[in-house]
Amino acid sequence: MADPSPLPDREWLGRALAISDFVSDREFRSRGLYAEVCRPLHVRAVLKLFLPTDAGSGASLVFSTTRRCFIESDRLTLQRILLHLVQLRRNANARQTYAALMASAAAAQARLQRLTPSERVVLARAAAGDTNFVIAKALFISPGTVRKHLEHIYAKLEIHNRTEATAIYTKGLSQITMPTSNGPALRSEDGCAIGQLRTLDAVAAWSQDVATAPVLSGTPRRFGVR
């Protein structure tokens, strides 16, 4: 199993190295590793393959055998499959990262559900970088009303400022831009892939709130995506 650890020597990357490359068999048997781990398991030789990595720490695969030593063909076999092992490790890391991102995005989206449609409209524009004045002008409301909406947004999302609100909005938006599966994409009648929304499609989906949101002040106003 791949095991992250500081790299003892960068020249070891991509190489299969046995304990016998560094110490004699007699010295190996005199050490605590052999007495406490290897001997009870009848392990007579240990080989370690250091996988290439871009990070400051490496990953390695450890092999053991009950034979007296590993032979050259064992090392050659590992060299032949080295690139495949590297790709397997990258795939595993990608799955972990994807799962973490999905969990974070789902949590953010759940928090965004606390907001009213009107508050989501204001948050979307604030996240896009609009000032209170610009938001007020675009939505035909007063800057004071915008401030009040932002206060409600901060309270509901349990945050304190615009930066935190933008971060949550962005994470929540990413939830609907991710593919829904790794299999073949389902397609609608017009040939578009379902479940693989591009960012603009996602923005349009969220922007439906703009068209359906209630008037934010007492006077009838019009809404639209600008």
N, CA, C and O of each residue as an XYZ file, in Angstrom:
904
protein
N       0.857     -1.193      0.000
C       0.000      0.000      0.000
C       0.889      1.238      0.000
O       1.927      1.267      0.661
N       0.470      2.271     -0.754
C       1.264      3.489     -0.841
C       1.271      4.190      0.500
O       0.246      4.321      1.168
N       2.491      4.647      0.882
C       2.609      5.232      2.196
C       3.407      6.516      2.123
O       4.612      6.478      1.874
N       2.724      7.724      2.349
C       3.406      9.004      2.217
C       4.470      9.146      3.286
O       4.206      8.881      4.458
N       5.670      9.559      2.901
C       6.754      9.752      3.846
C       7.778     10.688      3.244
O       7.862     10.805      2.022
N       8.563     11.363      4.082
C       9.602     12.242      3.562
C      10.570     11.440      2.695
O      10.876     10.286      2.992
N      11.043     12.066      1.625
C      11.958     11.369      0.730
C      13.361     11.348      1.309
O      13.936     12.412      1.537
N      13.944     10.157      1.559
C      15.305     10.094      2.070
C      16.293     10.596      1.026
O      17.269     11.266      1.364
N      16.045     10.273     -0.239
C      16.961     10.646     -1.312
C      16.163     10.680     -2.615
O      15.544      9.683     -2.984
N      16.170     11.807     -3.308
C      15.370     11.931     -4.531
C      15.849     10.983     -5.626
O      15.089     10.682     -6.547
N      17.080     10.510     -5.549
C      17.582      9.564     -6.540
C      16.906      8.199     -6.411
O      17.025      7.368     -7.311
N      16.207      7.961     -5.316
C      15.525      6.692     -5.110
C      14.181      6.631     -5.845
O      13.601      5.554     -5.982
N      13.690      7.770     -6.313
C      12.377      7.801     -6.959
C      12.360      6.896     -8.185
O      13.268      6.924     -9.016
N      11.311      6.099     -8.273
C      11.154      5.212     -9.410
C      12.005      3.962     -9.351
O      12.063      3.208    -10.322
N      12.661      3.732     -8.236
C      13.547      2.580     -8.111
C      13.039      1.600     -7.055
O      12.448      1.995     -6.050
N      13.283      0.323     -7.304
C      12.948     -0.723     -6.339
C      14.227     -1.061     -5.587
O      15.187     -1.563     -6.173
N      14.237     -0.784     -4.281
C      15.445     -0.983     -3.468
C      15.157     -1.951     -2.327
O      14.143     -1.846     -1.637
N      16.068     -2.885     -2.150
C      15.938     -3.876     -1.089
C      16.828     -3.490      0.086
O      17.803     -2.756     -0.074
N      16.485     -3.987      1.253
C      17.320     -3.738      2.432
C      18.731     -4.265      2.195
O      19.710     -3.706      2.690
N      18.817     -5.353      1.429
C      20.131     -5.940      1.147
C      21.006     -5.040      0.285
O      22.206     -5.286      0.162
N      20.423     -3.994     -0.317
C      21.223     -3.032     -1.087
C      22.029     -2.127     -0.159
O      22.959     -1.448     -0.595
N      21.667     -2.122      1.123
C      22.287     -1.183      2.054
C      23.031     -1.880      3.199
O      24.058     -1.390      3.669
N      22.509     -3.014      3.638
C      23.156     -3.727      4.745
C      23.262     -5.211      4.404
O      22.517     -5.721      3.567
N      24.170     -5.877      5.044
C      24.345     -7.308      4.811
C      23.207     -8.080      5.472
O      22.517     -7.569      6.354
N      23.028     -9.317      5.028
C      21.975    -10.149      5.598
C      22.187    -10.344      7.098
O      21.223    -10.345      7.863
N      23.437    -10.509      7.521
C      23.728    -10.697      8.943
C      23.345     -9.452      9.743
O      22.756     -9.561     10.819
N      23.676     -8.281      9.226
C      23.346     -7.051      9.949
C      21.834     -6.850     10.008
O      21.303     -6.416     11.030
N      21.143     -7.162      8.918
C      19.683     -7.038      8.886
C      19.047     -7.907      9.974
O      18.129     -7.463     10.664
N      19.535     -9.150     10.130
C      18.973    -10.073     11.112
C      19.293     -9.666     12.552
O      18.658    -10.134     13.498
N      20.274     -8.800     12.701
C      20.636     -8.371     14.050
C      19.829     -7.162     14.506
O      19.927     -6.745     15.660
N      19.036     -6.601     13.606
C      18.302     -5.378     13.937
C      16.918     -5.694     14.498
O      16.381     -6.788     14.323
N      16.364     -4.692     15.180
C      15.062     -4.856     15.816
C      13.948     -5.096     14.821
O      13.004     -5.823     15.131
N      14.024     -4.500     13.615
C      12.996     -4.690     12.596
C      12.818     -6.166     12.273
O      11.696     -6.655     12.142
N      13.926     -6.860     12.148
C      13.850     -8.287     11.817
C      13.289     -9.075     13.003
O      12.421     -9.929     12.824
N      13.775     -8.793     14.198
C      13.361     -9.560     15.374
C      11.891     -9.338     15.710
O      11.191    -10.281     16.079
N      11.419     -8.098     15.583
C      10.064     -7.772     16.029
C       9.005     -7.911     14.946
O       7.838     -8.157     15.251
N       9.397     -7.757     13.691
C       8.402     -7.768     12.606
C       8.628     -8.913     11.631
O       7.745     -9.741     11.407
N       9.812     -8.946     11.061
C      10.055     -9.895      9.970
C      10.107    -11.347     10.427
O       9.479    -12.213      9.818
N      10.838    -11.613     11.476
C      10.996    -13.006     11.919
C       9.678    -13.655     12.305
O       9.425    -14.781     11.875
N       8.810    -13.000     13.105
C       7.522    -13.635     13.447
C       6.668    -13.930     12.216
O       5.851    -14.850     12.235
N       6.853    -13.151     11.138
C       6.064    -13.345      9.915
C       6.821    -14.169      8.878
O       6.355    -14.345      7.752
N       7.972    -14.665      9.261
C       8.812    -15.477      8.371
C       9.260    -14.704      7.127
O       9.454    -15.284      6.059
N       9.417    -13.409      7.282
C       9.892    -12.564      6.182
C      11.417    -12.560      6.199
O      12.043    -12.301      7.227
N      11.992    -12.849      5.054
C      13.453    -12.911      4.980
C      14.050    -11.760      4.171
O      15.242    -11.474      4.285
N      13.223    -11.098      3.352
C      13.735     -9.973      2.551
C      12.627     -8.956      2.342
O      11.452     -9.313      2.254
N      13.011     -7.676      2.262
C      12.054     -6.581      2.088
C      12.517     -5.705      0.935
O      13.695     -5.368      0.820
N      11.558     -5.344      0.081
C      11.844     -4.496     -1.078
C      10.895     -3.305     -1.051
O       9.711     -3.456     -0.752
N      11.410     -2.134     -1.360
C      10.594     -0.927     -1.328
C      10.705     -0.198     -2.657
O      11.804      0.046     -3.154
N       9.550      0.150     -3.232
C       9.505      0.883     -4.495
C       9.033      2.297     -4.221
O       7.929      2.496     -3.716
N       9.859      3.283     -4.550
C       9.521      4.690     -4.318
C       8.873      5.258     -5.572
O       9.497      5.314     -6.632
N       7.615      5.679     -5.448
C       6.881      6.207     -6.596
C       7.235      7.661     -6.840
O       7.337      8.437     -5.890
N       7.426      8.050     -8.104
C       7.683      9.462     -8.411
C       6.499     10.318     -7.983
O       5.352      9.886     -8.091
N       6.765     11.513     -7.504
C       5.721     12.425     -7.058
C       6.179     13.850     -7.251
O       7.375     14.144     -7.243
N       5.189     14.751     -7.430
C       5.508     16.161     -7.601
C       5.594     16.880     -6.263
O       6.083     18.008     -6.193
N       5.132     16.246     -5.221
C       5.087     16.895     -3.910
C       6.412     16.725     -3.178
O       7.335     16.078     -3.674
N       6.487     17.316     -1.993
C       7.707     17.232     -1.210
C       7.828     15.935     -0.444
O       8.855     15.679      0.186
N       6.797     15.114     -0.487
C       6.860     13.816      0.167
C       6.593     12.745     -0.872
O       5.934     12.994     -1.881
N       7.107     11.558     -0.622
C       6.948     10.488     -1.591
C       5.989      9.428     -1.099
O       5.566      9.440      0.057
N       5.656      8.522     -1.979
C       4.835      7.375     -1.618
C       5.614      6.138     -2.005
O       6.333      6.137     -3.005
N       5.477      5.108     -1.234
C       6.242      3.902     -1.514
C       5.378      2.666     -1.345
O       4.401      2.668     -0.597
N       5.750      1.625     -2.044
C       5.111      0.323     -1.924
C       6.140     -0.633     -1.340
O       7.270     -0.707     -1.823
N       5.749     -1.363     -0.303
C       6.675     -2.264      0.381
C       6.278     -3.708      0.081
O       5.116     -4.091      0.214
N       7.269     -4.499     -0.327
C       7.047     -5.904     -0.638
C       7.929     -6.758      0.262
O       9.039     -6.360      0.615
N       7.436     -7.920      0.627
C       8.233     -8.835      1.449
C       8.142    -10.229      0.855
O       7.219    -10.531      0.100
N       9.100    -11.076      1.197
C       9.108    -12.438      0.701
C       9.710    -13.372      1.747
O      10.517    -12.961      2.580
N       9.303    -14.624      1.683
C       9.881    -15.635      2.573
C      11.125    -16.259      1.937
O      11.809    -17.074      2.557
N      11.406    -15.869      0.700
C      12.626    -16.344      0.060
C      13.841    -15.629      0.659
O      13.697    -14.637      1.374
N      15.001    -16.128      0.369
C      16.217    -15.538      0.936
C      16.435    -14.110      0.452
O      16.960    -13.272      1.185
N      16.029    -13.838     -0.789
C      16.207    -12.487     -1.333
C      15.325    -12.313     -2.556
O      14.806    -13.282     -3.111
N      15.162    -11.054     -2.970
C      14.480    -10.768     -4.227
C      15.482    -10.953     -5.365
O      16.676    -10.695     -5.210
N      14.978    -11.401     -6.497
C      15.861    -11.596     -7.645
C      15.661    -10.458     -8.643
O      14.727     -9.665     -8.518
N      16.544    -10.388     -9.631
C      16.528     -9.275    -10.570
C      15.215     -9.186    -11.346
O      14.760     -8.086    -11.661
N      14.606    -10.321    -11.656
C      13.342    -10.294    -12.403
C      12.227     -9.633    -11.600
O      11.307     -9.050    -12.174
N      12.307     -9.721    -10.263
C      11.321     -9.049     -9.416
C      11.411     -7.537     -9.616
O      10.395     -6.855     -9.752
N      12.622     -7.033     -9.632
C      12.826     -5.591     -9.809
C      12.392     -5.153    -11.213
O      11.773     -4.100    -11.372
N      12.712     -5.950    -12.215
C      12.343     -5.608    -13.588
C      10.826     -5.560    -13.754
O      10.294     -4.702    -14.459
N      10.139     -6.494    -13.096
C       8.669     -6.505    -13.162
C       8.097     -5.214    -12.589
O       7.181     -4.624    -13.163
N       8.641     -4.779    -11.453
C       8.168     -3.542    -10.839
C       8.469     -2.340    -11.723
O       7.660     -1.416    -11.804
N       9.613     -2.337    -12.381
C       9.953     -1.230    -13.270
C       8.974     -1.150    -14.437
O       8.617     -0.062    -14.887
N       8.542     -2.327    -14.926
C       7.620     -2.353    -16.072
C       6.238     -1.803    -15.698
O       5.572     -1.178    -16.523
N       5.819     -2.033    -14.475
C       4.476     -1.578    -14.078
C       4.522     -0.260    -13.301
O       3.503      0.180    -12.768
N       5.692      0.366    -13.234
C       5.849      1.580    -12.433
C       4.859      2.671    -12.833
O       4.208      3.261    -11.971
N       4.741      2.943    -14.136
C       3.843      4.011    -14.589
C       2.392      3.714    -14.232
O       1.624      4.624    -13.923
N       2.024      2.448    -14.276
C       0.649      2.072    -13.911
C       0.412      2.288    -12.413
O      -0.666      2.721    -12.008
N       1.406      1.988    -11.609
C       1.280      2.189    -10.161
C       1.168      3.686     -9.836
O       0.404      4.085     -8.958
N       1.937      4.498    -10.554
C       1.868      5.948    -10.355
C       0.471      6.461    -10.691
O      -0.084      7.290     -9.971
N      -0.092      5.961    -11.790
C      -1.425      6.402    -12.198
C      -2.486      5.952    -11.206
O      -3.435      6.688    -10.932
N      -2.329      4.741    -10.664
C      -3.272      4.262     -9.649
C      -3.260      5.168     -8.427
O      -4.310      5.458     -7.853
N      -2.075      5.614     -8.031
C      -1.972      6.508     -6.878
C      -2.631      7.853     -7.179
O      -3.325      8.414     -6.330
N      -2.412      8.364     -8.387
C      -3.049      9.632     -8.762
C      -4.561      9.498     -8.768
O      -5.271     10.401     -8.326
N      -5.053      8.372     -9.268
C      -6.501      8.149     -9.288
C      -7.071      8.110     -7.874
O      -8.139      8.662     -7.608
N      -6.346      7.450     -6.970
C      -6.804      7.368     -5.579
C      -6.841      8.746     -4.938
O      -7.793      9.086     -4.236
N      -5.796      9.545     -5.183
C      -5.767     10.901     -4.634
C      -6.884     11.750     -5.222
O      -7.500     12.553     -4.520
N      -7.143     11.567     -6.529
C      -8.200     12.341     -7.186
C      -9.563     12.004     -6.600
O     -10.397     12.890     -6.414
N      -9.794     10.715     -6.306
C     -11.079     10.318     -5.710
C     -11.254     10.937     -4.331
O     -12.347     11.381     -3.980
N     -10.178     10.969     -3.549
C     -10.255     11.565     -2.215
C     -10.536     13.058     -2.313
O     -11.363     13.597     -1.578
N      -9.827     13.727     -3.242
C     -10.014     15.163     -3.417
C     -11.423     15.466     -3.900
O     -12.060     16.403     -3.418
N     -11.914     14.673     -4.855
C     -13.254     14.883     -5.407
C     -14.310     14.709     -4.322
O     -15.257     15.489     -4.225
N     -14.128     13.658     -3.499
C     -15.093     13.406     -2.426
C     -15.121     14.562     -1.435
O     -16.188     14.963     -0.971
N     -13.939     15.100     -1.111
C     -13.864     16.220     -0.175
C     -14.522     17.462     -0.768
O     -15.236     18.185     -0.073
N     -14.279     17.706     -2.059
C     -14.880     18.866     -2.714
C     -16.402     18.732     -2.776
O     -17.127     19.701     -2.551
N     -16.875     17.528     -3.082
C     -18.311     17.311     -3.151
C     -18.963     17.524     -1.792
O     -20.036     18.119     -1.695
N     -18.305     17.032     -0.741
C     -18.856     17.199      0.612
C     -18.910     18.674      0.982
O     -19.891     19.146      1.558
N     -17.842     19.399      0.646
C     -17.786     20.832      0.938
C     -18.849     21.588      0.160
O     -19.514     22.475      0.695
N     -19.005     21.225     -1.120
C     -19.989     21.900     -1.968
C     -21.406     21.602     -1.490
O     -22.257     22.491     -1.476
N     -21.660     20.357     -1.100
C     -22.994     19.983     -0.623
C     -23.345     20.727      0.660
O     -24.485     21.154      0.845
N     -22.358     20.882      1.546
C     -22.586     21.610      2.793
C     -22.895     23.072      2.509
O     -23.778     23.663      3.131
N     -22.149     23.658      1.550
C     -22.380     25.060      1.199
C     -23.761     25.233      0.583
O     -24.465     26.193      0.895
N     -24.151     24.309     -0.289
C     -25.456     24.410     -0.929
C     -26.584     24.278      0.089
O     -27.615     24.941     -0.028
N     -26.382     23.417      1.089
C     -27.397     23.262      2.129
C     -27.568     24.567      2.911
O     -28.682     24.933      3.283
N     -26.461     25.260      3.155
C     -26.548     26.544      3.865
C     -27.247     27.591      3.008
O     -27.992     28.427      3.520
N     -27.002     27.540      1.698
C     -27.637     28.511      0.808
C     -29.144     28.328      0.743
O     -29.874     29.268      0.427
N     -29.616     27.118      1.042
C     -31.057     26.870      1.030
C     -31.780     27.628      2.145
O     -33.005     27.750      2.130
N     -31.010     28.135      3.108
C     -31.623     28.913      4.183
C     -32.093     30.285      3.687
O     -32.921     30.934      4.326
N     -31.560     30.710      2.554
C     -31.847     32.054      2.061
C     -33.138     32.085      1.252
O     -33.534     31.097      0.634
N     -33.773     33.232      1.273
C     -34.954     33.433      0.434
C     -34.490     33.696     -0.998
O     -33.320     34.012     -1.214
N     -35.391     33.569     -1.984
C     -35.013     33.872     -3.367
C     -34.446     35.275     -3.519
O     -33.492     35.484     -4.269
N     -35.029     36.237     -2.812
C     -34.548     37.616     -2.900
C     -33.130     37.742     -2.363
O     -32.300     38.450     -2.934
N     -32.860     37.051     -1.263
C     -31.524     37.099     -0.678
C     -30.500     36.432     -1.582
O     -29.351     36.868     -1.643
N     -30.910     35.366     -2.294
C     -29.988     34.710     -3.211
C     -29.630     35.628     -4.376
O     -28.496     35.615     -4.856
N     -30.590     36.417     -4.824
C     -30.313     37.366     -5.906
C     -29.252     38.363     -5.458
O     -28.287     38.620     -6.178
N     -29.433     38.914     -4.279
C     -28.477     39.881     -3.749
C     -27.113     39.224     -3.547
O     -26.085     39.811     -3.883
N     -27.101     38.007     -2.999
C     -25.839     37.315     -2.768
C     -25.118     37.023     -4.080
O     -23.897     37.160     -4.161
N     -25.861     36.624     -5.101
C     -25.248     36.316     -6.397
C     -24.535     37.540     -6.959
O     -23.430     37.433     -7.489
N     -25.171     38.700     -6.840
C     -24.554     39.926     -7.352
C     -23.391     40.373     -6.476
O     -22.386     40.876     -6.979
N     -23.528     40.191     -5.170
C     -22.421     40.543     -4.273
C     -21.220     39.644     -4.538
O     -20.078     40.105     -4.531
N     -21.483     38.356     -4.771
C     -20.399     37.416     -5.058
C     -19.717     37.734     -6.377
O     -18.538     37.434     -6.565
N     -20.467     38.346     -7.292
C     -19.897     38.726     -8.589
C     -19.060     39.990     -8.491
O     -18.412     40.387     -9.459
N     -19.070     40.634     -7.306
C     -18.242     41.815     -7.101
C     -18.988     43.139     -7.149
O     -18.371     44.200     -7.049
N     -20.308     43.090     -7.300
C     -21.088     44.330     -7.351
C     -21.113     45.011     -5.985
O     -21.211     44.347     -4.952
N     -21.027     46.315     -5.988
C     -21.152     47.086     -4.756
C     -22.624     47.177     -4.370
O     -23.502     46.838     -5.164
N     -22.889     47.633     -3.154
C     -24.282     47.794     -2.721
C     -25.030     48.752     -3.639
O     -26.201     48.539     -3.951
N     -24.345     49.805     -4.066
C     -24.990     50.789     -4.941
C     -25.360     50.165     -6.281
O     -26.455     50.388     -6.798
N     -24.436     49.381     -6.842
C     -24.691     48.743     -8.139
C     -25.824     47.728     -8.017
O     -26.686     47.640     -8.892
N     -25.814     46.959     -6.921
C     -26.882     45.974     -6.703
C     -28.227     46.686     -6.581
O     -29.219     46.265     -7.176
N     -28.249     47.759     -5.811
C     -29.495     48.511     -5.614
C     -30.031     49.049     -6.933
O     -31.231     48.973     -7.197
N     -29.146     49.591     -7.758
C     -29.559     50.140     -9.046
C     -30.081     49.050     -9.969
O     -31.079     49.246    -10.663
N     -29.403     47.887     -9.980
C     -29.799     46.797    -10.867
C     -31.147     46.202    -10.467
O     -31.928     45.790    -11.325
N     -31.417     46.159     -9.165
C     -32.649     45.534     -8.679
C     -33.736     46.545     -8.331
O     -34.801     46.175     -7.837
N     -33.459     47.838     -8.592
C     -34.442     48.888     -8.351
C     -34.884     48.951     -6.889
O     -36.072     49.071     -6.587
N     -33.900     48.866     -5.990
C     -34.163     49.001     -4.563
C     -33.147     49.978     -3.994
O     -32.238     50.408     -4.704
N     -33.286     50.327     -2.748
C     -32.362     51.279     -2.145
C     -31.124     50.570     -1.595
O     -31.192     49.389     -1.255
N     -29.996     51.275     -1.504
C     -28.792     50.679     -0.905
C     -29.044     50.184      0.516
O     -28.457     49.193      0.951
N     -29.926     50.887      1.238
C     -30.264     50.457      2.587
C     -30.921     49.086      2.605
O     -30.662     48.277      3.495
N     -31.781     48.825      1.610
C     -32.429     47.520      1.508
C     -31.396     46.437      1.194
O     -31.482     45.320      1.703
N     -30.425     46.775      0.355
C     -29.348     45.830      0.037
C     -28.571     45.484      1.303
O     -28.275     44.319      1.567
N     -28.244     46.525      2.089
C     -27.513     46.294      3.338
C     -28.305     45.387      4.275
O     -27.744     44.503      4.921
N     -29.593     45.614      4.340
C     -30.435     44.796      5.223
C     -30.465     43.342      4.755
O     -30.413     42.421      5.570
N     -30.548     43.143      3.448
C     -30.506     41.775      2.910
C     -29.180     41.111      3.247
O     -29.156     39.944      3.638
N     -28.082     41.834      3.103
C     -26.768     41.278      3.403
C     -26.653     40.918      4.885
O     -26.054     39.903      5.238
N     -27.225     41.751      5.741
C     -27.217     41.439      7.174
C     -27.946     40.128      7.443
O     -27.482     39.298      8.225
N     -29.098     39.948      6.783
C     -29.857     38.709      6.947
C     -29.073     37.515      6.404
O     -29.074     36.437      6.998
N     -28.399     37.723      5.259
C     -27.601     36.662      4.643
C     -26.480     36.239      5.585
O     -26.275     35.046      5.812
N     -25.752     37.212      6.134
C     -24.646     36.901      7.055
C     -25.157     36.123      8.272
O     -24.516     35.174      8.723
N     -26.298     36.525      8.788
C     -26.848     35.866      9.973
C     -27.258     34.428      9.654
O     -26.970     33.513     10.427
N     -27.926     34.228      8.527
C     -28.402     32.891      8.176
C     -27.251     31.946      7.831
O     -27.306     30.753      8.129
N     -26.214     32.488      7.203
C     -25.075     31.652      6.822
C     -24.042     31.550      7.941
O     -23.054     30.824      7.825
N     -24.283     32.283      9.023
C     -23.391     32.273     10.195
C     -21.981     32.722      9.816
O     -20.990     32.071     10.146
N     -21.922     33.853      9.114
C     -20.643     34.421      8.684
C     -20.628     35.897      9.047
O     -21.577     36.410      9.642
N     -19.533     36.585      8.680
C     -19.391     37.964      9.123
C     -19.147     38.978      8.010
O     -19.281     40.181      8.234
N     -18.793     38.515      6.824
C     -18.469     39.491      5.787
C     -18.754     38.970      4.389
O     -19.139     37.816      4.199
N     -18.557     39.844      3.423
C     -18.821     39.568      2.010
C     -17.911     38.456      1.467
O     -18.339     37.630      0.660
N     -16.659     38.450      1.919
C     -15.700     37.459      1.431
C     -16.150     36.048      1.783
O     -16.106     35.151      0.940
N     -16.580     35.849      3.017
C     -17.054     34.530      3.445
C     -18.318     34.141      2.692
O     -18.501     32.980      2.325
N     -19.191     35.124      2.465
C     -20.431     34.850      1.733
C     -20.126     34.422      0.302
O     -20.750     33.502     -0.227
N     -19.161     35.099     -0.320
C     -18.770     34.758     -1.686
C     -18.204     33.349     -1.756
O     -18.483     32.606     -2.697
N     -17.399     32.979     -0.747
C     -16.795     31.644     -0.722
C     -17.877     30.565     -0.654
O     -17.802     29.562     -1.362
N     -18.883     30.773      0.200
C     -19.956     29.793      0.336
C     -20.774     29.723     -0.954
O     -21.145     28.636     -1.397
N     -21.053     30.875     -1.551
C     -21.830     30.898     -2.787
C     -21.089     30.161     -3.903
O     -21.691     29.402     -4.662
N     -19.776     30.391     -3.993
C     -18.971     29.751     -5.034
C     -18.934     28.241     -4.854
O     -19.039     27.495     -5.827
N     -18.784     27.784     -3.600
C     -18.777     26.341     -3.329
C     -20.134     25.729     -3.669
O     -20.205     24.654     -4.264
N     -21.196     26.412     -3.293
C     -22.531     25.903     -3.589
C     -22.791     25.831     -5.075
O     -23.457     24.911     -5.551
N     -22.266     26.803     -5.816
C     -22.437     26.817     -7.257
C     -21.678     25.674     -7.905
O     -22.141     25.103     -8.893
N     -20.507     25.331     -7.357
C     -19.696     24.260     -7.940
C     -20.400     22.919     -7.848
O     -20.118     22.018     -8.637
N     -21.317     22.774     -6.889
C     -22.046     21.518     -6.716
C     -22.865     21.193     -7.954
O     -23.008     20.022     -8.308
N     -23.406     22.211     -8.621
C     -24.252     21.945     -9.784
C     -23.480     22.028    -11.081
O     -24.078     21.887    -12.147
N     -22.177     22.250    -11.038
C     -21.376     22.244    -12.253
C     -20.587     20.958    -12.396
O     -19.919     20.753    -13.409
N     -20.654     20.065    -11.372
C     -19.903     18.805    -11.425
C     -20.720     17.734    -12.130
O     -21.946     17.724    -12.016
N     -20.053     16.814    -12.871
C     -20.764     15.705    -13.514
C     -21.466     14.857    -12.468
O     -20.984     14.731    -11.343
N     -22.592     14.278    -12.828
C     -23.341     13.463    -11.878
C     -22.858     12.030    -11.854
O     -23.183     11.301    -10.917
N     -22.096     11.594    -12.843
C     -21.591     10.232    -12.855
C     -20.386     10.160    -13.755
O     -20.095     11.089    -14.509
N     -19.672      9.020    -13.667
C     -18.523      8.812    -14.514
C     -18.884      8.030    -15.772
O     -18.034      7.813    -16.636
N     -20.120      7.613    -15.875
C     -20.533      6.819    -17.023
C     -20.892      7.701    -18.194
O     -20.725      8.919    -18.127
N     -21.399      7.092    -19.300
C     -21.790      7.871    -20.468
C     -22.856      8.881    -20.094
O     -23.782      8.571    -19.345
N     -22.724     10.072    -20.609
C     -23.665     11.133    -20.266
C     -25.011     10.884    -20.944
O     -25.072     10.542    -22.126
N     -26.093     11.061    -20.174
C     -27.418     11.015    -20.761
C     -27.604     12.273    -21.583
O     -27.066     13.327    -21.245
N     -28.359     12.168    -22.650
C     -28.526     13.328    -23.523
C     -30.010     13.632    -23.719
O     -30.852     12.736    -23.783
N     -30.289     14.901    -23.808
C     -31.656     15.337    -24.028
C     -31.972     15.258    -25.520
O     -31.119     14.877    -26.322
N     -33.200     15.619    -25.885
C     -33.619     15.504    -27.281
C     -32.801     16.395    -28.206
O     -32.626     16.076    -29.383
N     -32.296     17.517    -27.678
C     -31.512     18.409    -28.527
C     -30.035     18.027    -28.552
O     -29.212     18.741    -29.126
N     -29.699     16.876    -27.915
C     -28.324     16.388    -27.986
C     -27.411     16.896    -26.902
O     -26.243     16.507    -26.873
N     -27.882     17.751    -25.999
C     -27.036     18.301    -24.941
C     -26.846     17.260    -23.836
O     -27.770     16.514    -23.512
N     -25.663     17.218    -23.273
C     -25.386     16.278    -22.190
C     -26.123     16.706    -20.938
O     -26.099     17.878    -20.563
N     -26.784     15.742    -20.286
C     -27.495     16.013    -19.039
C     -26.576     15.674    -17.879
O     -25.914     14.637    -17.895
N     -26.527     16.535    -16.875
C     -25.716     16.267    -15.707
C     -24.288     16.742    -15.863
O     -23.462     16.516    -14.979
N     -23.977     17.407    -16.988
C     -22.646     17.937    -17.191
C     -22.769     19.415    -17.555
O     -22.288     19.857    -18.599
N     -23.409     20.150    -16.691
C     -23.677     21.561    -16.928
C     -22.395     22.358    -16.957
O     -21.511     22.148    -16.127
N     -22.288     23.257    -17.891
C     -21.170     24.185    -17.890
C     -21.480     25.306    -16.915
O     -22.614     25.453    -16.458
N     -20.479     26.078    -16.608
C     -20.645     27.125    -15.610
C     -21.758     28.093    -15.995
O     -22.567     28.475    -15.149
N     -21.806     28.488    -17.257
C     -22.836     29.438    -17.672
C     -24.229     28.860    -17.505
O     -25.169     29.570    -17.145
N     -24.357     27.555    -17.771
C     -25.659     26.907    -17.567
C     -26.042     26.938    -16.093
O     -27.198     27.176    -15.745
N     -25.048     26.691    -15.225
C     -25.300     26.691    -13.796
C     -25.711     28.076    -13.325
O     -26.637     28.227    -12.528
N     -25.010     29.084    -13.827
C     -25.350     30.462    -13.456
C     -26.770     30.781    -13.881
O     -27.520     31.422    -13.145
N     -27.138     30.328    -15.086
C     -28.492     30.576    -15.570
C     -29.522     29.903    -14.675
O     -30.588     30.456    -14.407
N     -29.183     28.689    -14.213
C     -30.109     27.971    -13.336
C     -30.321     28.726    -12.042
O     -31.451     28.866    -11.574
N     -29.233     29.213    -11.461
C     -29.351     29.976    -10.223
C     -30.046     31.308    -10.471
O     -30.739     31.829     -9.597
N     -29.856     31.855    -11.667
C     -30.407     33.177    -11.951
C     -31.908     33.139    -12.174
O     -32.537     34.187    -12.322
N     -32.496     31.943    -12.201
C     -33.948     31.882    -12.294
C     -34.598     32.581    -11.116
O     -35.733     33.048    -11.202
N     -33.855     32.647     -9.999
C     -34.377     33.359     -8.834
C     -34.661     34.812     -9.173
O     -35.582     35.419     -8.628
N     -33.856     35.368    -10.083
C     -34.017     36.776    -10.423
C     -35.371     37.015    -11.045
O     -36.031     38.015    -10.763
N     -35.780     36.092    -11.892
C     -37.052     36.270    -12.578
C     -38.248     35.956    -11.679
O     -39.332     36.509    -11.865
N     -38.044     35.066    -10.704
C     -39.171     34.632     -9.878
C     -39.203     35.297     -8.514
O     -40.166     35.134     -7.764
N     -38.138     36.060     -8.180
C     -38.078     36.665     -6.851
C     -39.171     37.706     -6.681
O     -39.525     38.393     -7.640
N     -39.706     37.832     -5.482
C     -40.713     38.869     -5.228
C     -40.067     40.239     -5.266
O     -38.851     40.368     -5.117
N     -40.877     41.252     -5.463
C     -40.368     42.626     -5.477
C     -39.739     42.929     -4.127
O     -40.319     42.618     -3.086
N     -38.547     43.537     -4.136
C     -37.812     43.751     -2.900
C     -38.249     45.008     -2.157
O     -37.808     45.234     -1.030
N     -39.088     45.812     -2.748
C     -39.602     47.005     -2.047
C     -41.103     47.083     -2.263
O     -41.688     46.206     -2.898
N     -41.726     48.127     -1.739
C     -43.164     48.215     -1.807
C     -43.688     48.627     -3.160
O     -44.889     48.524     -3.408
N     -42.822     49.093     -4.046
C     -43.281     49.560     -5.361
C     -43.027     48.495     -6.407
O     -41.962     47.876     -6.394
N     -43.979     48.253     -7.330
C     -43.744     47.241     -8.366
C     -42.490     47.563     -9.162
O     -42.301     48.693     -9.614
N     -41.648     46.574     -9.327
C     -40.403     46.753    -10.060
C     -40.256     45.613    -11.079
O     -40.985     44.622    -11.039
N     -39.303     45.784    -11.980
C     -39.026     44.714    -12.924
C     -37.664     44.111    -12.620
O     -36.764     44.784    -12.118
N     -37.531     42.827    -12.936
C     -36.280     42.128    -12.697
C     -35.748     41.590    -14.022
O     -36.493     41.395    -14.982
N     -34.475     41.363    -14.042
C     -33.871     40.742    -15.236
C     -32.431     40.454    -14.997
O     -31.807     41.054    -14.122
N     -31.882     39.534    -15.769
C     -30.461     39.213    -15.677
C     -29.710     40.170    -16.563
O     -29.947     40.215    -17.770
N     -28.802     40.940    -15.984
C     -28.073     41.943    -16.760
C     -26.672     41.482    -17.013
O     -25.895     42.190    -17.653
